[in-house]
Amino acid sequence: MSASSKPRRLRRSQLAVPGVSEKMLTKAAGLDVDHVFCDLEDAVAPSAKEGARQTIVDALNNLDWGNTVRCVRVNDVTTQWCHDDIISIVEGAGDNLDTIMLTKPFTAADVLFADKLLDQLEKKLGLKKRIGLECLIEEVEAMHNVWEIAHCCERLECIIFGMGDYAASQGMSVKDIGEATYPGDLWHYPRYQLTIAARAAGIDAVDGPYADFSNPEGYAEECKRSLILGMVGKWAIHPAQIGPAQDLFSPSQADVDLARELISVYRQAEAQGIGSVNHQGKMVDAATARVFQNIVDRADLIGM
């Protein structure tokens, strides 16, 4: 499956919801958020993981999720839960599941394990659509191997920077997950490296959590930083973060209108054999048109 043929999904905001909470899952289904991942990993104690699988299956099958992308975050491949997480969720929810989020892959081989297991399940169950994979880059080994991971299988749709576990893996001195407490931007290099790998593979790059949900200004600043680098969205660990993320990762209508206008101007010039043109004080050429095409593509996906 080429990048152009993969499902196009909105990921301006990815909302984390504990898989053990029927109440929170029910609330999440009504929030009109781009993406929800029902969590079987950090938000669920070991003794509750098996029961949480059925809670999530019931939510996926019985709640009205509207246009929200329905994802389940499973435990990593080094644990005793990963295999049964994937099998139980896919067998239980089937076509009511859009993607599986795999935690803590160290190499492409970890991702390929999930890819093959999903391939077998889809054939066994006769599912109508392919289940996508999303991967959290959370370990220094994974960041070192991020290019290989991003390109390892056609099922992969998205890689996410999990800066909490990443900070621990690198031995960083960080008080609040997601804050850039450093001269400059603490997260700039890993965000940049991850986004380059994702863009080269034709998949989405998403930024991870910002723990202090009582600080909307700090959260908005981190959204802006990841957007500038080419990321398409950011996690929300609380519903209060959904609106800011979906607003900030959406172009303004004025920007969309200008982008469409400048692309049209360039196409007209191109048809006349002109490589660049001055339009209202702006130089428009092929590179400019590519930059503005990114804005138009995002607007089209959003429905603007």
C-alpha positions, 0 to 999 in steps of 0.5 A: 500500500503506497502512502497515497493509498493509505487511509487519510485520518485526522490526528490534530488531537489524540485523546488518551482514555483509560480502558478500564473506565466505562464512564470516560470511554462513554464521554470520549465518544461524544467529544467530537475529537479527531482520534481517541486511543483507548488505553491498555498500557500505562493507564491500566494496572496489571491486575485490570488489563484482561478485564479492560480489554472487554470494556474497550471492546464493548465501547467500540461496538456499542458507542456512537463514535461519529467520525472519531478515529478509534484506536487501542493502545496495547502493551509492548511486545516485551510483555506478557499482554501484547499478544492477547491484547491484539487478539482480544481487541481485534476478535472482539471489535473487528471492523469497529476498530481503526488502528492499533497503537503499539508501545515501545518498539525498539526496532522494526522487528517489534512493529513487524510482529504486530503487522503479521499478527494483524494480517493473520487476524484480518484473514481469519475474521474476514475483515472488510478493512485493514487495521492501521498501525501507529507506533510510539517512539519512546526509547533512545534505541527506537529514536536511533532506529526511527527511520527503519521503523517508519519505513518497515511496513505498509500498515504503519500510518503514524509515529508518535513522540512519547517524550515521557518514557523517552526522557526516562530512557535518555536519563533526562532531568525533567519535572513535567512531561512535555515542558521544554525546560532547557536553553532552547527547545529540549525536544527539538532534536527528537521531534525533528528527527522523528518528523523527517522519518515520518514525512519521508515514509509518507506517514503522520508524525504526532507529538506526545503528551503535555502533562500540565493540563492546567497550563493552556498557554504552555500546551499551545506553545508546544503545539505551535512548535511541533506544527512548525516542524511538520507534525500533524497533531498532539496528544490530549491527556485531558478533554480541555486540551482537545480544542486548542490542539484541533484549532492550532493544527487547523489552518485559518480560513484566510490562510486556506484562501490565500494558499488556493489563490497562490497555487492558482496563480502559479498554475496559470503562470506555469501554463504560460511557460513562466517559472515564477511570478510576482503576486501582490508583492509575493514571489510564487514559484514551484517551491512556494506552491508546494508549501501552500499545497500542504495547507490546502491538503490539510484543509481538504482533510478537515473539510474546509 
